[in-house]
Amino acid sequence: MSEVTLIGIDLGKHVFHLHAQDRGGHELWRKKLTRKQLLLLMSNFPSCTLVMEACAGSHCLARELQALATKPS
């Protein structure tokens, strides 16, 4: 199985759409998650690149995701 190297996040008010790719740019999976589900998924996910649109909500979400990355396991 290919390893996820990039996850694109389409932001919404209540639901987020995720698209995961491997190093070659091939789609591995797509998911539709709530904020709580997204944070739970990313807290248990190996390190990879996250990309999202630039908007007011993206700054808040980025801070939450960075806090997960720096939390001791």
CHARMM internal coordinates of N, CA and C (Angstrom, degrees):
IC EDIT
DIST 1 N 1 CA 1.4496
DIST 1 CA 1 C 1.5202
ANGL 1 N 1 CA 1 C 109.85
DIST 1 C 2 N 1.3200
ANGL 1 CA 1 C 2 N 116.49
DIHE 1 N 1 CA 1 C 2 N 140.88
DIST 2 N 2 CA 1.4591
ANGL 1 C 2 N 2 CA 121.43
DIHE 1 CA 1 C 2 N 2 CA -179.81
DIST 2 CA 2 C 1.5229
ANGL 2 N 2 CA 2 C 110.74
DIHE 1 C 2 N 2 CA 2 C -74.98
DIST 2 C 3 N 1.3068
ANGL 2 CA 2 C 3 N 114.58
DIHE 2 N 2 CA 2 C 3 N 151.56
DIST 3 N 3 CA 1.4570
ANGL 2 C 3 N 3 CA 120.71
DIHE 2 CA 2 C 3 N 3 CA -179.94
DIST 3 CA 3 C 1.5230
ANGL 3 N 3 CA 3 C 110.13
DIHE 2 C 3 N 3 CA 3 C -93.62
DIST 3 C 4 N 1.3188
ANGL 3 CA 3 C 4 N 117.07
DIHE 3 N 3 CA 3 C 4 N 135.37
DIST 4 N 4 CA 1.4649
ANGL 3 C 4 N 4 CA 122.22
DIHE 3 CA 3 C 4 N 4 CA 178.32
DIST 4 CA 4 C 1.5242
ANGL 4 N 4 CA 4 C 108.74
DIHE 3 C 4 N 4 CA 4 C -69.17
DIST 4 C 5 N 1.3343
ANGL 4 CA 4 C 5 N 116.92
DIHE 4 N 4 CA 4 C 5 N 126.03
DIST 5 N 5 CA 1.4597
ANGL 4 C 5 N 5 CA 121.10
DIHE 4 CA 4 C 5 N 5 CA 177.29
DIST 5 CA 5 C 1.5262
ANGL 5 N 5 CA 5 C 111.85
DIHE 4 C 5 N 5 CA 5 C -115.23
DIST 5 C 6 N 1.3490
ANGL 5 CA 5 C 6 N 117.13
DIHE 5 N 5 CA 5 C 6 N -16.75
DIST 6 N 6 CA 1.4561
ANGL 5 C 6 N 6 CA 120.68
DIHE 5 CA 5 C 6 N 6 CA -178.36
DIST 6 CA 6 C 1.5227
ANGL 6 N 6 CA 6 C 109.38
DIHE 5 C 6 N 6 CA 6 C -146.80
DIST 6 C 7 N 1.3261
ANGL 6 CA 6 C 7 N 115.71
DIHE 6 N 6 CA 6 C 7 N 135.22
DIST 7 N 7 CA 1.4589
ANGL 6 C 7 N 7 CA 121.38
DIHE 6 CA 6 C 7 N 7 CA 174.43
DIST 7 CA 7 C 1.5204
ANGL 7 N 7 CA 7 C 107.96
DIHE 6 C 7 N 7 CA 7 C -125.86
DIST 7 C 8 N 1.3196
ANGL 7 CA 7 C 8 N 115.88
DIHE 7 N 7 CA 7 C 8 N 123.03
DIST 8 N 8 CA 1.4561
ANGL 7 C 8 N 8 CA 122.12
DIHE 7 CA 7 C 8 N 8 CA 174.73
DIST 8 CA 8 C 1.5197
ANGL 8 N 8 CA 8 C 108.63
DIHE 7 C 8 N 8 CA 8 C -95.20
DIST 8 C 9 N 1.3225
ANGL 8 CA 8 C 9 N 116.77
DIHE 8 N 8 CA 8 C 9 N 134.33
DIST 9 N 9 CA 1.4626
ANGL 8 C 9 N 9 CA 121.43
DIHE 8 CA 8 C 9 N 9 CA -178.48
DIST 9 CA 9 C 1.5255
ANGL 9 N 9 CA 9 C 109.07
DIHE 8 C 9 N 9 CA 9 C -119.30
DIST 9 C 10 N 1.3335
ANGL 9 CA 9 C 10 N 115.98
DIHE 9 N 9 CA 9 C 10 N 121.04
DIST 10 N 10 CA 1.4626
ANGL 9 C 10 N 10 CA 121.49
DIHE 9 CA 9 C 10 N 10 CA 173.69
DIST 10 CA 10 C 1.5138
ANGL 10 N 10 CA 10 C 106.38
DIHE 9 C 10 N 10 CA 10 C -95.34
DIST 10 C 11 N 1.3164
ANGL 10 CA 10 C 11 N 116.51
DIHE 10 N 10 CA 10 C 11 N 116.25
DIST 11 N 11 CA 1.4574
ANGL 10 C 11 N 11 CA 121.81
DIHE 10 CA 10 C 11 N 11 CA -173.32
DIST 11 CA 11 C 1.5196
ANGL 11 N 11 CA 11 C 112.06
DIHE 10 C 11 N 11 CA 11 C -81.95
DIST 11 C 12 N 1.3138
ANGL 11 CA 11 C 12 N 115.38
DIHE 11 N 11 CA 11 C 12 N 144.16
DIST 12 N 12 CA 1.4549
ANGL 11 C 12 N 12 CA 122.73
DIHE 11 CA 11 C 12 N 12 CA 174.20
DIST 12 CA 12 C 1.5175
ANGL 12 N 12 CA 12 C 108.54
DIHE 11 C 12 N 12 CA 12 C -141.70
DIST 12 C 13 N 1.3214
ANGL 12 CA 12 C 13 N 116.74
DIHE 12 N 12 CA 12 C 13 N 176.40
DIST 13 N 13 CA 1.4620
ANGL 12 C 13 N 13 CA 119.16
DIHE 12 CA 12 C 13 N 13 CA 179.10
DIST 13 CA 13 C 1.5151
ANGL 13 N 13 CA 13 C 111.69
DIHE 12 C 13 N 13 CA 13 C -67.65
DIST 13 C 14 N 1.3375
ANGL 13 CA 13 C 14 N 116.78
DIHE 13 N 13 CA 13 C 14 N -45.38
DIST 14 N 14 CA 1.4571
ANGL 13 C 14 N 14 CA 120.20
DIHE 13 CA 13 C 14 N 14 CA -174.36
DIST 14 CA 14 C 1.5200
ANGL 14 N 14 CA 14 C 113.30
DIHE 13 C 14 N 14 CA 14 C -121.38
DIST 14 C 15 N 1.3259
ANGL 14 CA 14 C 15 N 117.21
DIHE 14 N 14 CA 14 C 15 N -21.03
DIST 15 N 15 CA 1.4594
ANGL 14 C 15 N 15 CA 121.79
DIHE 14 CA 14 C 15 N 15 CA -175.10
DIST 15 CA 15 C 1.5266
ANGL 15 N 15 CA 15 C 109.31
DIHE 14 C 15 N 15 CA 15 C -129.68
DIST 15 C 16 N 1.3349
ANGL 15 CA 15 C 16 N 115.60
DIHE 15 N 15 CA 15 C 16 N 140.78
DIST 16 N 16 CA 1.4601
ANGL 15 C 16 N 16 CA 122.30
DIHE 15 CA 15 C 16 N 16 CA 178.56
DIST 16 CA 16 C 1.5255
ANGL 16 N 16 CA 16 C 108.51
DIHE 15 C 16 N 16 CA 16 C -118.51
DIST 16 C 17 N 1.3246
ANGL 16 CA 16 C 17 N 116.72
DIHE 16 N 16 CA 16 C 17 N 138.05
DIST 17 N 17 CA 1.4595
ANGL 16 C 17 N 17 CA 121.76
DIHE 16 CA 16 C 17 N 17 CA 176.92
DIST 17 CA 17 C 1.5260
ANGL 17 N 17 CA 17 C 107.17
DIHE 16 C 17 N 17 CA 17 C -104.89
DIST 17 C 18 N 1.3325
ANGL 17 CA 17 C 18 N 116.65
DIHE 17 N 17 CA 17 C 18 N 127.03
DIST 18 N 18 CA 1.4673
ANGL 17 C 18 N 18 CA 122.14
DIHE 17 CA 17 C 18 N 18 CA -179.31
DIST 18 CA 18 C 1.5205
ANGL 18 N 18 CA 18 C 110.19
DIHE 17 C 18 N 18 CA 18 C -112.59
DIST 18 C 19 N 1.3173
ANGL 18 CA 18 C 19 N 115.30
DIHE 18 N 18 CA 18 C 19 N 146.12
DIST 19 N 19 CA 1.4645
ANGL 18 C 19 N 19 CA 123.09
DIHE 18 CA 18 C 19 N 19 CA 177.98
DIST 19 CA 19 C 1.5258
ANGL 19 N 19 CA 19 C 106.33
DIHE 18 C 19 N 19 CA 19 C -135.28
DIST 19 C 20 N 1.3369
ANGL 19 CA 19 C 20 N 117.08
DIHE 19 N 19 CA 19 C 20 N 118.07
DIST 20 N 20 CA 1.4669
ANGL 19 C 20 N 20 CA 121.11
DIHE 19 CA 19 C 20 N 20 CA -177.84
DIST 20 CA 20 C 1.5229
ANGL 20 N 20 CA 20 C 110.29
DIHE 19 C 20 N 20 CA 20 C -105.00
DIST 20 C 21 N 1.3515
ANGL 20 CA 20 C 21 N 115.91
DIHE 20 N 20 CA 20 C 21 N 140.43
DIST 21 N 21 CA 1.4643
ANGL 20 C 21 N 21 CA 122.30
DIHE 20 CA 20 C 21 N 21 CA 179.08
DIST 21 CA 21 C 1.5156
ANGL 21 N 21 CA 21 C 110.05
DIHE 20 C 21 N 21 CA 21 C -128.87
DIST 21 C 22 N 1.3380
ANGL 21 CA 21 C 22 N 114.98
DIHE 21 N 21 CA 21 C 22 N 154.56
DIST 22 N 22 CA 1.4617
ANGL 21 C 22 N 22 CA 119.95
DIHE 21 CA 21 C 22 N 22 CA 172.77
DIST 22 CA 22 C 1.5252
ANGL 22 N 22 CA 22 C 108.82
DIHE 21 C 22 N 22 CA 22 C -91.60
DIST 22 C 23 N 1.3224
ANGL 22 CA 22 C 23 N 116.55
DIHE 22 N 22 CA 22 C 23 N -176.38
DIST 23 N 23 CA 1.4635
ANGL 22 C 23 N 23 CA 121.66
DIHE 22 CA 22 C 23 N 23 CA -177.50
DIST 23 CA 23 C 1.5317
ANGL 23 N 23 CA 23 C 112.56
DIHE 22 C 23 N 23 CA 23 C -58.57
DIST 23 C 24 N 1.3296
ANGL 23 CA 23 C 24 N 117.15
DIHE 23 N 23 CA 23 C 24 N -32.37
DIST 24 N 24 CA 1.4671
ANGL 23 C 24 N 24 CA 122.01
DIHE 23 CA 23 C 24 N 24 CA -179.49
DIST 24 CA 24 C 1.5166
ANGL 24 N 24 CA 24 C 113.92
DIHE 23 C 24 N 24 CA 24 C -82.18
DIST 24 C 25 N 1.3328
ANGL 24 CA 24 C 25 N 118.00
DIHE 24 N 24 CA 24 C 25 N -2.16
DIST 25 N 25 CA 1.4586
ANGL 24 C 25 N 25 CA 121.75
DIHE 24 CA 24 C 25 N 25 CA 179.01
DIST 25 CA 25 C 1.5164
ANGL 25 N 25 CA 25 C 113.79
DIHE 24 C 25 N 25 CA 25 C 86.98
DIST 25 C 26 N 1.3224
ANGL 25 CA 25 C 26 N 117.17
DIHE 25 N 25 CA 25 C 26 N 10.99
DIST 26 N 26 CA 1.4591
ANGL 25 C 26 N 26 CA 121.07
DIHE 25 CA 25 C 26 N 26 CA 178.67
DIST 26 CA 26 C 1.5231
ANGL 26 N 26 CA 26 C 110.99
DIHE 25 C 26 N 26 CA 26 C -84.22
DIST 26 C 27 N 1.3241
ANGL 26 CA 26 C 27 N 115.63
DIHE 26 N 26 CA 26 C 27 N 136.83
DIST 27 N 27 CA 1.4684
ANGL 26 C 27 N 27 CA 120.28
DIHE 26 CA 26 C 27 N 27 CA 179.52
DIST 27 CA 27 C 1.5196
ANGL 27 N 27 CA 27 C 110.09
DIHE 26 C 27 N 27 CA 27 C -66.48
DIST 27 C 28 N 1.3319
ANGL 27 CA 27 C 28 N 116.09
DIHE 27 N 27 CA 27 C 28 N 131.66
DIST 28 N 28 CA 1.4520
ANGL 27 C 28 N 28 CA 121.71
DIHE 27 CA 27 C 28 N 28 CA 177.08
DIST 28 CA 28 C 1.5243
ANGL 28 N 28 CA 28 C 111.25
DIHE 27 C 28 N 28 CA 28 C -102.79
DIST 28 C 29 N 1.3288
ANGL 28 CA 28 C 29 N 116.83
DIHE 28 N 28 CA 28 C 29 N -40.95
DIST 29 N 29 CA 1.4509
ANGL 28 C 29 N 29 CA 120.97
DIHE 28 CA 28 C 29 N 29 CA 177.55
DIST 29 CA 29 C 1.5215
ANGL 29 N 29 CA 29 C 110.88
DIHE 28 C 29 N 29 CA 29 C -164.65
DIST 29 C 30 N 1.3287
ANGL 29 CA 29 C 30 N 114.80
DIHE 29 N 29 CA 29 C 30 N 162.78
DIST 30 N 30 CA 1.4677
ANGL 29 C 30 N 30 CA 123.81
DIHE 29 CA 29 C 30 N 30 CA 172.39
DIST 30 CA 30 C 1.5188
ANGL 30 N 30 CA 30 C 107.25
DIHE 29 C 30 N 30 CA 30 C -129.15
DIST 30 C 31 N 1.3244
ANGL 30 CA 30 C 31 N 115.87
DIHE 30 N 30 CA 30 C 31 N 142.56
DIST 31 N 31 CA 1.4658
ANGL 30 C 31 N 31 CA 120.53
DIHE 30 CA 30 C 31 N 31 CA 179.76
DIST 31 CA 31 C 1.5256
ANGL 31 N 31 CA 31 C 109.28
DIHE 30 C 31 N 31 CA 31 C -140.03
DIST 31 C 32 N 1.3114
ANGL 31 CA 31 C 32 N 115.19
DIHE 31 N 31 CA 31 C 32 N 152.30
DIST 32 N 32 CA 1.4686
ANGL 31 C 32 N 32 CA 123.12
DIHE 31 CA 31 C 32 N 32 CA 173.71
DIST 32 CA 32 C 1.5188
ANGL 32 N 32 CA 32 C 105.94
DIHE 31 C 32 N 32 CA 32 C -120.34
DIST 32 C 33 N 1.3487
ANGL 32 CA 32 C 33 N 116.79
DIHE 32 N 32 CA 32 C 33 N 115.54
DIST 33 N 33 CA 1.4655
ANGL 32 C 33 N 33 CA 121.16
DIHE 32 CA 32 C 33 N 33 CA -172.40
DIST 33 CA 33 C 1.5263
ANGL 33 N 33 CA 33 C 111.64
DIHE 32 C 33 N 33 CA 33 C -132.59
DIST 33 C 34 N 1.3329
ANGL 33 CA 33 C 34 N 115.58
DIHE 33 N 33 CA 33 C 34 N 154.32
DIST 34 N 34 CA 1.4576
ANGL 33 C 34 N 34 CA 121.12
DIHE 33 CA 33 C 34 N 34 CA 169.90
DIST 34 CA 34 C 1.5347
ANGL 34 N 34 CA 34 C 107.67
DIHE 33 C 34 N 34 CA 34 C -80.05
DIST 34 C 35 N 1.3198
ANGL 34 CA 34 C 35 N 116.90
DIHE 34 N 34 CA 34 C 35 N 170.93
DIST 35 N 35 CA 1.4761
ANGL 34 C 35 N 35 CA 120.36
DIHE 34 CA 34 C 35 N 35 CA 178.55
DIST 35 CA 35 C 1.5264
ANGL 35 N 35 CA 35 C 110.79
DIHE 34 C 35 N 35 CA 35 C -59.17
DIST 35 C 36 N 1.3226
ANGL 35 CA 35 C 36 N 116.70
DIHE 35 N 35 CA 35 C 36 N -44.61
DIST 36 N 36 CA 1.4660
ANGL 35 C 36 N 36 CA 120.71
DIHE 35 CA 35 C 36 N 36 CA -179.41
DIST 36 CA 36 C 1.5288
ANGL 36 N 36 CA 36 C 110.79
DIHE 35 C 36 N 36 CA 36 C -62.11
DIST 36 C 37 N 1.3362
ANGL 36 CA 36 C 37 N 117.70
DIHE 36 N 36 CA 36 C 37 N -43.29
DIST 37 N 37 CA 1.4624
ANGL 36 C 37 N 37 CA 121.66
DIHE 36 CA 36 C 37 N 37 CA 178.32
DIST 37 CA 37 C 1.5301
ANGL 37 N 37 CA 37 C 111.08
DIHE 36 C 37 N 37 CA 37 C -64.91
DIST 37 C 38 N 1.3344
ANGL 37 CA 37 C 38 N 116.81
DIHE 37 N 37 CA 37 C 38 N -39.70
DIST 38 N 38 CA 1.4625
ANGL 37 C 38 N 38 CA 121.22
DIHE 37 CA 37 C 38 N 38 CA 179.24
DIST 38 CA 38 C 1.5274
ANGL 38 N 38 CA 38 C 110.77
DIHE 37 C 38 N 38 CA 38 C -62.03
DIST 38 C 39 N 1.3303
ANGL 38 CA 38 C 39 N 116.84
DIHE 38 N 38 CA 38 C 39 N -47.04
DIST 39 N 39 CA 1.4615
ANGL 38 C 39 N 39 CA 120.24
DIHE 38 CA 38 C 39 N 39 CA -179.00
DIST 39 CA 39 C 1.5337
ANGL 39 N 39 CA 39 C 111.26
DIHE 38 C 39 N 39 CA 39 C -65.51
DIST 39 C 40 N 1.3159
ANGL 39 CA 39 C 40 N 116.93
DIHE 39 N 39 CA 39 C 40 N -36.47
DIST 40 N 40 CA 1.4664
ANGL 39 C 40 N 40 CA 120.50
DIHE 39 CA 39 C 40 N 40 CA 176.99
DIST 40 CA 40 C 1.5278
ANGL 40 N 40 CA 40 C 110.47
DIHE 39 C 40 N 40 CA 40 C -65.94
DIST 40 C 41 N 1.3256
ANGL 40 CA 40 C 41 N 117.11
DIHE 40 N 40 CA 40 C 41 N -45.19
DIST 41 N 41 CA 1.4657
ANGL 40 C 41 N 41 CA 121.00
DIHE 40 CA 40 C 41 N 41 CA 178.43
DIST 41 CA 41 C 1.5251
ANGL 41 N 41 CA 41 C 110.84
DIHE 40 C 41 N 41 CA 41 C -59.98
DIST 41 C 42 N 1.3246
ANGL 41 CA 41 C 42 N 117.32
DIHE 41 N 41 CA 41 C 42 N -47.40
DIST 42 N 42 CA 1.4611
ANGL 41 C 42 N 42 CA 120.84
DIHE 41 CA 41 C 42 N 42 CA -175.67
DIST 42 CA 42 C 1.5290
ANGL 42 N 42 CA 42 C 111.94
DIHE 41 C 42 N 42 CA 42 C -72.19
DIST 42 C 43 N 1.3198
ANGL 42 CA 42 C 43 N 118.75
DIHE 42 N 42 CA 42 C 43 N -24.84
DIST 43 N 43 CA 1.4640
ANGL 42 C 43 N 43 CA 120.23
DIHE 42 CA 42 C 43 N 43 CA 178.38
DIST 43 CA 43 C 1.5271
ANGL 43 N 43 CA 43 C 111.45
DIHE 42 C 43 N 43 CA 43 C -69.36
DIST 43 C 44 N 1.3211
ANGL 43 CA 43 C 44 N 117.46
DIHE 43 N 43 CA 43 C 44 N -22.55
DIST 44 N 44 CA 1.4564
ANGL 43 C 44 N 44 CA 122.23
DIHE 43 CA 43 C 44 N 44 CA -179.39
DIST 44 CA 44 C 1.5251
ANGL 44 N 44 CA 44 C 112.82
DIHE 43 C 44 N 44 CA 44 C -110.44
DIST 44 C 45 N 1.3326
ANGL 44 CA 44 C 45 N 117.72
DIHE 44 N 44 CA 44 C 45 N 10.37
DIST 45 N 45 CA 1.4609
ANGL 44 C 45 N 45 CA 121.68
DIHE 44 CA 44 C 45 N 45 CA -173.33
DIST 45 CA 45 C 1.5286
ANGL 45 N 45 CA 45 C 110.51
DIHE 44 C 45 N 45 CA 45 C -99.76
DIST 45 C 46 N 1.3360
ANGL 45 CA 45 C 46 N 118.03
DIHE 45 N 45 CA 45 C 46 N 142.78
DIST 46 N 46 CA 1.4679
ANGL 45 C 46 N 46 CA 119.71
DIHE 45 CA 45 C 46 N 46 CA 176.08
DIST 46 CA 46 C 1.5377
ANGL 46 N 46 CA 46 C 110.79
DIHE 45 C 46 N 46 CA 46 C -64.61
DIST 46 C 47 N 1.2982
ANGL 46 CA 46 C 47 N 115.78
DIHE 46 N 46 CA 46 C 47 N 159.70
DIST 47 N 47 CA 1.4580
ANGL 46 C 47 N 47 CA 121.64
DIHE 46 CA 46 C 47 N 47 CA -178.41
DIST 47 CA 47 C 1.5284
ANGL 47 N 47 CA 47 C 111.59
DIHE 46 C 47 N 47 CA 47 C -59.14
DIST 47 C 48 N 1.3445
ANGL 47 CA 47 C 48 N 116.11
DIHE 47 N 47 CA 47 C 48 N 134.44
DIST 48 N 48 CA 1.4602
ANGL 47 C 48 N 48 CA 121.90
DIHE 47 CA 47 C 48 N 48 CA 175.86
DIST 48 CA 48 C 1.5283
ANGL 48 N 48 CA 48 C 107.66
DIHE 47 C 48 N 48 CA 48 C -158.53
DIST 48 C 49 N 1.3292
ANGL 48 CA 48 C 49 N 116.37
DIHE 48 N 48 CA 48 C 49 N 174.45
DIST 49 N 49 CA 1.4519
ANGL 48 C 49 N 49 CA 121.65
DIHE 48 CA 48 C 49 N 49 CA 179.05
DIST 49 CA 49 C 1.5242
ANGL 49 N 49 CA 49 C 109.38
DIHE 48 C 49 N 49 CA 49 C -85.38
DIST 49 C 50 N 1.3340
ANGL 49 CA 49 C 50 N 116.81
DIHE 49 N 49 CA 49 C 50 N 131.67
DIST 50 N 50 CA 1.4605
ANGL 49 C 50 N 50 CA 122.64
DIHE 49 CA 49 C 50 N 50 CA 175.86
DIST 50 CA 50 C 1.5134
ANGL 50 N 50 CA 50 C 108.52
DIHE 49 C 50 N 50 CA 50 C -111.03
DIST 50 C 51 N 1.3231
ANGL 50 CA 50 C 51 N 116.76
DIHE 50 N 50 CA 50 C 51 N 134.39
DIST 51 N 51 CA 1.4662
ANGL 50 C 51 N 51 CA 120.98
DIHE 50 CA 50 C 51 N 51 CA 177.28
DIST 51 CA 51 C 1.5197
ANGL 51 N 51 CA 51 C 108.50
DIHE 50 C 51 N 51 CA 51 C -127.58
DIST 51 C 52 N 1.3331
ANGL 51 CA 51 C 52 N 115.28
DIHE 51 N 51 CA 51 C 52 N 143.12
DIST 52 N 52 CA 1.4604
ANGL 51 C 52 N 52 CA 120.29
DIHE 51 CA 51 C 52 N 52 CA 177.37
DIST 52 CA 52 C 1.5158
ANGL 52 N 52 CA 52 C 108.71
DIHE 51 C 52 N 52 CA 52 C -154.77
DIST 52 C 53 N 1.3111
ANGL 52 CA 52 C 53 N 115.08
DIHE 52 N 52 CA 52 C 53 N 163.23
DIST 53 N 53 CA 1.4586
ANGL 52 C 53 N 53 CA 120.54
DIHE 52 CA 52 C 53 N 53 CA 179.08
DIST 53 CA 53 C 1.5349
ANGL 53 N 53 CA 53 C 110.41
DIHE 52 C 53 N 53 CA 53 C -65.73
DIST 53 C 54 N 1.3006
ANGL 53 CA 53 C 54 N 115.69
DIHE 53 N 53 CA 53 C 54 N 159.11
DIST 54 N 54 CA 1.4627
ANGL 53 C 54 N 54 CA 120.38
DIHE 53 CA 53 C 54 N 54 CA 177.56
DIST 54 CA 54 C 1.5249
ANGL 54 N 54 CA 54 C 108.78
DIHE 53 C 54 N 54 CA 54 C -94.91
DIST 54 C 55 N 1.3360
ANGL 54 CA 54 C 55 N 115.57
DIHE 54 N 54 CA 54 C 55 N 113.96
DIST 55 N 55 CA 1.4565
ANGL 54 C 55 N 55 CA 121.00
DIHE 54 CA 54 C 55 N 55 CA 176.43
DIST 55 CA 55 C 1.5285
ANGL 55 N 55 CA 55 C 107.29
DIHE 54 C 55 N 55 CA 55 C -156.39
DIST 55 C 56 N 1.2994
ANGL 55 CA 55 C 56 N 116.94
DIHE 55 N 55 CA 55 C 56 N 178.52
DIST 56 N 56 CA 1.4660
ANGL 55 C 56 N 56 CA 120.34
DIHE 55 CA 55 C 56 N 56 CA -177.26
DIST 56 CA 56 C 1.5261
ANGL 56 N 56 CA 56 C 111.54
DIHE 55 C 56 N 56 CA 56 C -59.71
DIST 56 C 57 N 1.3097
ANGL 56 CA 56 C 57 N 118.24
DIHE 56 N 56 CA 56 C 57 N -41.49
DIST 57 N 57 CA 1.4566
ANGL 56 C 57 N 57 CA 121.74
DIHE 56 CA 56 C 57 N 57 CA -178.40
DIST 57 CA 57 C 1.5122
ANGL 57 N 57 CA 57 C 113.73
DIHE 56 C 57 N 57 CA 57 C -70.14
DIST 57 C 58 N 1.3298
ANGL 57 CA 57 C 58 N 117.27
DIHE 57 N 57 CA 57 C 58 N -25.13
DIST 58 N 58 CA 1.4642
ANGL 57 C 58 N 58 CA 120.07
DIHE 57 CA 57 C 58 N 58 CA -177.21
DIST 58 CA 58 C 1.5242
ANGL 58 N 58 CA 58 C 111.77
DIHE 57 C 58 N 58 CA 58 C -67.99
DIST 58 C 59 N 1.3205
ANGL 58 CA 58 C 59 N 118.23
DIHE 58 N 58 CA 58 C 59 N -31.88
DIST 59 N 59 CA 1.4617
ANGL 58 C 59 N 59 CA 121.01
DIHE 58 CA 58 C 59 N 59 CA -179.63
DIST 59 CA 59 C 1.5293
ANGL 59 N 59 CA 59 C 110.99
DIHE 58 C 59 N 59 CA 59 C -67.29
DIST 59 C 60 N 1.3186
ANGL 59 CA 59 C 60 N 115.89
DIHE 59 N 59 CA 59 C 60 N -41.68
DIST 60 N 60 CA 1.4685
ANGL 59 C 60 N 60 CA 120.91
DIHE 59 CA 59 C 60 N 60 CA 178.28
DIST 60 CA 60 C 1.5222
ANGL 60 N 60 CA 60 C 110.34
DIHE 59 C 60 N 60 CA 60 C -64.52
DIST 60 C 61 N 1.3405
ANGL 60 CA 60 C 61 N 116.74
DIHE 60 N 60 CA 60 C 61 N -47.22
DIST 61 N 61 CA 1.4573
ANGL 60 C 61 N 61 CA 121.01
DIHE 60 CA 60 C 61 N 61 CA -179.67
DIST 61 CA 61 C 1.5307
ANGL 61 N 61 CA 61 C 110.44
DIHE 60 C 61 N 61 CA 61 C -64.08
DIST 61 C 62 N 1.3131
ANGL 61 CA 61 C 62 N 117.71
DIHE 61 N 61 CA 61 C 62 N -40.10
DIST 62 N 62 CA 1.4724
ANGL 61 C 62 N 62 CA 120.99
DIHE 61 CA 61 C 62 N 62 CA 179.57
DIST 62 CA 62 C 1.5276
ANGL 62 N 62 CA 62 C 110.97
DIHE 61 C 62 N 62 CA 62 C -60.77
DIST 62 C 63 N 1.3353
ANGL 62 CA 62 C 63 N 117.19
DIHE 62 N 62 CA 62 C 63 N -41.32
DIST 63 N 63 CA 1.4702
ANGL 62 C 63 N 63 CA 120.38
DIHE 62 CA 62 C 63 N 63 CA 177.61
DIST 63 CA 63 C 1.5315
ANGL 63 N 63 CA 63 C 111.12
DIHE 62 C 63 N 63 CA 63 C -63.08
DIST 63 C 64 N 1.3380
ANGL 63 CA 63 C 64 N 116.92
DIHE 63 N 63 CA 63 C 64 N -40.96
DIST 64 N 64 CA 1.4632
ANGL 63 C 64 N 64 CA 120.37
DIHE 63 CA 63 C 64 N 64 CA 179.12
DIST 64 CA 64 C 1.5341
ANGL 64 N 64 CA 64 C 110.61
DIHE 63 C 64 N 64 CA 64 C -64.72
DIST 64 C 65 N 1.3246
ANGL 64 CA 64 C 65 N 116.95
DIHE 64 N 64 CA 64 C 65 N -41.82
DIST 65 N 65 CA 1.4681
ANGL 64 C 65 N 65 CA 121.09
DIHE 64 CA 64 C 65 N 65 CA -179.85
DIST 65 CA 65 C 1.5304
ANGL 65 N 65 CA 65 C 111.23
DIHE 64 C 65 N 65 CA 65 C -69.31
DIST 65 C 66 N 1.3272
ANGL 65 CA 65 C 66 N 117.61
DIHE 65 N 65 CA 65 C 66 N -37.66
DIST 66 N 66 CA 1.4733
ANGL 65 C 66 N 66 CA 120.50
DIHE 65 CA 65 C 66 N 66 CA 177.40
DIST 66 CA 66 C 1.5253
ANGL 66 N 66 CA 66 C 110.10
DIHE 65 C 66 N 66 CA 66 C -65.11
DIST 66 C 67 N 1.3172
ANGL 66 CA 66 C 67 N 117.42
DIHE 66 N 66 CA 66 C 67 N -37.22
DIST 67 N 67 CA 1.4607
ANGL 66 C 67 N 67 CA 120.56
DIHE 66 CA 66 C 67 N 67 CA 178.45
DIST 67 CA 67 C 1.5276
ANGL 67 N 67 CA 67 C 110.31
DIHE 66 C 67 N 67 CA 67 C -63.93
DIST 67 C 68 N 1.3240
ANGL 67 CA 67 C 68 N 117.82
DIHE 67 N 67 CA 67 C 68 N -35.57
DIST 68 N 68 CA 1.4714
ANGL 67 C 68 N 68 CA 120.35
DIHE 67 CA 67 C 68 N 68 CA 176.48
DIST 68 CA 68 C 1.5086
ANGL 68 N 68 CA 68 C 111.10
DIHE 67 C 68 N 68 CA 68 C -65.99
DIST 68 C 69 N 1.3269
ANGL 68 CA 68 C 69 N 117.00
DIHE 68 N 68 CA 68 C 69 N -37.03
DIST 69 N 69 CA 1.4723
ANGL 68 C 69 N 69 CA 121.23
DIHE 68 CA 68 C 69 N 69 CA -177.76
DIST 69 CA 69 C 1.5173
ANGL 69 N 69 CA 69 C 111.69
DIHE 68 C 69 N 69 CA 69 C -70.09
DIST 69 C 70 N 1.3209
ANGL 69 CA 69 C 70 N 118.18
DIHE 69 N 69 CA 69 C 70 N -27.41
DIST 70 N 70 CA 1.4638
ANGL 69 C 70 N 70 CA 121.02
DIHE 69 CA 69 C 70 N 70 CA -177.25
DIST 70 CA 70 C 1.5274
ANGL 70 N 70 CA 70 C 112.20
DIHE 69 C 70 N 70 CA 70 C -97.59
DIST 70 C 71 N 1.3410
ANGL 70 CA 70 C 71 N 116.75
DIHE 70 N 70 CA 70 C 71 N -4.11
DIST 71 N 71 CA 1.4776
ANGL 70 C 71 N 71 CA 120.27
DIHE 70 CA 70 C 71 N 71 CA -179.84
DIST 71 CA 71 C 1.5299
ANGL 71 N 71 CA 71 C 109.44
DIHE 70 C 71 N 71 CA 71 C -72.25
DIST 71 C 72 N 1.3284
ANGL 71 CA 71 C 72 N 117.91
DIHE 71 N 71 CA 71 C 72 N 131.00
DIST 72 N 72 CA 1.4555
ANGL 71 C 72 N 72 CA 119.33
DIHE 71 CA 71 C 72 N 72 CA 177.43
DIST 72 CA 72 C 1.5334
ANGL 72 N 72 CA 72 C 110.85
DIHE 71 C 72 N 72 CA 72 C -64.90
DIST 72 C 73 N 1.3312
ANGL 72 CA 72 C 73 N 116.24
DIHE 72 N 72 CA 72 C 73 N 141.51
DIST 73 N 73 CA 1.4744
ANGL 72 C 73 N 73 CA 120.44
DIHE 72 CA 72 C 73 N 73 CA -178.40
DIST 73 CA 73 C 1.5035
ANGL 73 N 73 CA 73 C 111.44
DIHE 72 C 73 N 73 CA 73 C -83.47
END
COOR INIT
IC SEED 1 N 1 CA 1 C
IC BUILD
